[in-house]
Amino acid sequence: MTKPLPSFTSPENVGRYLSDASGRLTEALDRRARPLGITAAQWRVLIRICLNLETTAADLCRSLSYDSGSMTRMIDRLEGQGLIRRERSEEDRRVVRLALTEAGEALRPRLQEIGREILEHFLRDFTPDDVMLLMGLLQRLANAPPLPDERHGAGDSPPHP
């Protein structure tokens, strides 16, 4: 027989721990990224571009749960700092790709080092098997099907009542 899940209103629930862990990681990122002149939010955008996970504003909006206006402002700030540039796609001129500039490329090793340092710190008491289990569970959460009322696509506005 399976044990029932803790109530959402209980202090012992998955949502609280996910939120607390995310908050602590964000605080650590902010502290480590500050000497580079960037925030945790900017680090997340830069590292995704750096790792070629997302290369368009629309892709970044979907993966980071930003609205398009916020993402445009973020990209404008990073471009103003000389860390990224916008490039028109050769295949489809309507598509604008994001790439690191020379200054952004110079930050690449430090961006990656910050991520590695923070994860090593927070996972220091985990065994390799623990880390693999955690990654698998988080991947399942990240890839869970949308709720039945989420008929609109990612990044779209919800239907108006």
TABELMO-V330298 format. One line per field, one symbol per residue. ss: DSSP state (h for helix, s for strand, l for the rest). psi: psi as a letter, one per 30 degrees, with the letter a starting at -180 (. if undefined). burial: + if it has 24 or more other C-alpha atoms within 12 Angstrom, else -. A space follows every 50 residues. Layout:
# TABELMO-V330298
ss=???
psi=???
burial=???
This chain:
# TABELMO-V330298
ss=lllllllllllllhhhhhhhhhhhhhhhhhhhhhlllllhhhhhhhhhhh lllllshhhhhhhhlllhhhhhhhhhhhhhlllssssslllllllsssss lhhhhhhhhhhhhhhhhhhhhhlllllhhhhhhhhhhhhhhhllllllll lllllllllll
psi=kkklkkkffkfileeeeeeeeeeeeeeeeeeefeffglleeeeeeeeeee ghekgleeeeeeeghlleeeeeeeeeeeeefgfllkkkkeejffkjlklk aeeeeffeeeeeeeeeeeeeefgegkleeeeeeeeeeeeeefgklllfgi fllkflklkk.
burial=------------------------++-+++-++--+-+++++++++++++ ---++++++++-++-+----+--++--++---++++----------++++ ---+--++-+++-++--+-------------------------------- -----------
